[in-house]
Amino acid sequence: MNADIEKLANAMGLSQYQTNVLKSNSAAYDIARLVKRGSVLCAPRNSHSIFNFLCRVFSGRAVDLIGKNKMLVCNQRGVKFFAHGFYSVPVGPYKYYANENGDVVARNSVVGRRK
């Protein structure tokens, strides 16, 4: 499996940190659904139980966002992507907006770039 992950990392242009995270947690991620948005790797979690399957149907797939050199979001549902590498993450009743480096930004800067 690690050889396949190495080939995938070369094809997608992943950083060494992103490759190491995928290798160390290969059973936790759905490797076939990996998506790279800017420099952020969106890695969906596997759902093996009925409860996780139902949660995925009603509230979306749980994903990890892996940056170039750090984990940005871990096991979170409802992540939305915007242009230029911006994304939003719901946390309780609030929604946080961040850039591709994981730095929190104002909502106006994200919405303004979306047009």
Secondary structure, 3 states (H helix, E strand, C coil): CHHHHHHHHHHHCCCHHHHHHHHHCCCCECHHHCEEECCEEEEEECCCCHHHHHHHHHHCCCEEEECCCCEEEEEECCCEECHHHCEEEEECCEEEEECCCCCEECHHHHHHHHC
